[in-house]
């Protein structure tokens, strides 16, 4: 649980903003591993939930007001995930395959703007690695992973202005940040 009330006043420009951010988050995970000879299957499951509320108000008391914006938005997000991992470890060879599966849901309510947006995402981010040690002094490894991430935060989705400090003014956007990455590595070690 986190509450962040803030107030920023720029006296020289007669601008004032009050912001109140309230968050409740719960992260829950369970994991188990079984060793069956050279194989070690593992599974991790969990459910994360977050509720965020943002109230902001800008008062621009200059002769020609430029800034405006009262906001009252709510963001509810949830994530259901399962990450099965398969490992093989025998003598000179170690193999690993991980296949995380995530389902993310977002509900954004803009109470002042009378809008309600719900979105559901399904993500799979596999990773595979292999390590080979042909002799005691040498080791070679390769790794590849693909990741897609979806992030939603109430401050980045706030449609009106927020004064971060007396010099920086930011405005959110409608939508959710999407990132994707491919990662690969090859390594040879001599000890």
N, C-alpha and C positions, 0 to 999 in steps of 0.2 A: 504494500500500500504506500503510495507516495502522493503528497500534495505539494504543489509548487506555486503559491501565490506570488506574483511579482507586480511591481509598479515602477514605471519609468516616466520621469518628467523632464522635459527639455524646456527650462524656464525661459531661455532667450527666444525661443520660437513659439512659446505658448502652446506646446503639445504635451499631452499626457495620455498614457495608456496603462490600463490595468489588465492583467492576464492571470487567470487561475486555471492551472492544469491539475487534474486529479486522475490518478491511475491506480488500478487494481490488477495485479498479475499473479498467475499461478502456473508454475512449471512442474509437471509430474512425469516421472520416468521410471520404468522398471526394466531390468536387464538380466539375462541369464546366459550361462555358457555351459556347454557339455563337452567333455573330452572323450572321444571315442577313438582310441588308437592314435593314428596320425591326423585324424580330422578333429577340428574344433569348431562346431557350429555355434553361433551366438546370435541372439536376437534381442533387440532393444525396442521397446514400444513406449509411447507416451502421449500425453494430451496437454497442451498448453493453451491457456485462455487469458485474454487481456481485455479490460474495459477502460477506455480513456474518455475524459470529458474536458473540453477546452472552452472557456468563456473569455472573450477579449472585447475591449472597448477602447476606441481611440477618440480623444477629445482634441479637436484642432480649433483653437480659439483665435487664429490669426484673422486679419481683415479679409483675406481671400483664402478660405480653407482649401487644402489640397488633399489631406488625408481624411478618410472616414472608414468606418467599419466596425460594427458590433457583430460579434459572432458567438454562437452557442452551438457547438457541434459535439457529437458523440461518435466514438469508433469502438466497435466490438469486433475482436478478432479471435479466431481459434485455429489451432493446428493439431491435427491428428497424424501421428507418424509411426512408422515401423522401419527398423533398419536391420535386416538379416545380413549376417556376415558369415562367410565360409572360409575356413583356414585349413591349409594342408601343410604339415611341417614334418618332413622326414629327411634325415641325413643332410644332404647337400641342397635340397630344394625346399623353399617355402613359398606357398602361393596364398593369395588372399583375394577374395571377391566380396565387395560390399555393395548392396543395392538399397539405399535409403528411399523410402516412398513416403511422400508427405501430401496431405490434403489440407489446404489453407482456406479459411473462409473469412470474409470481411463484410461488415455492415456499417456504413457511414450515414449518419443522420445529421443533416443541417437543419436545425430547428428554426432559425431565423429565415433561411431560404426555402423552408418547407420541401426539402428533397430527401430522398431515401435511396441509397445505392447499396446493392448486395452483390458480391462477387465471390466465386469459388474457383480455386486453382488446384491442380493436381501436378505434382512434381516428382520426377525420378532422377536421381543423381548418382549413377554408378561409378565405382572405382575398382580398379584391378591392379595388383602388383605381384611381381615375381622376383625372388632372390635366389641366386644360384652360387654356390661356393664349391668350385671344382677341386680346389686345393686349399690347404690351411691358410696360405698367405693371400689368396685371391678371393674376391667376391664381386659379383656383378648383379645389378638390379635394374628393373624397368618398372615404371609406374604410369598409369593413365587414369585420369578422372574427368568427369564431365559434371558441371554443376549449373543448375538454374535456381535462382533465388528470387523470392518475392517478398518485398518488405513494405509494410504499411505503418505509418506513424501519423498520429493526429496532427502534429505540427507541420509536417510536409504536405498534408492534405487540407490544411486550413485555407479557404478560398480568399480570405481578406488579409490585410497587412498586419505584420507583427514587427514592432521595433525591437531588434535584438540588443542594441545599445544606441547611444545618441548619434552614431554615424551609420549604422547598418539597418536597413529596412528590408524585410523579406516578405514574399508572398507565396503561398502554397499553390498547388495545382490539383486539378481533379484527376485522380488516377493513382496507381500504385507503382512503385519502383520495381523494375524488372532487370535482373542482371543474369548474365550467362558467362560461363568460362570453361575452356578446355585447358587441361594441365597435363603435361607429360614430362617424364624425366628418365634419363638413362645414366647410370653411375657405375664406374669400375673402381674398386678399391684394392690396393696392394698394401699389406701390412708388413 
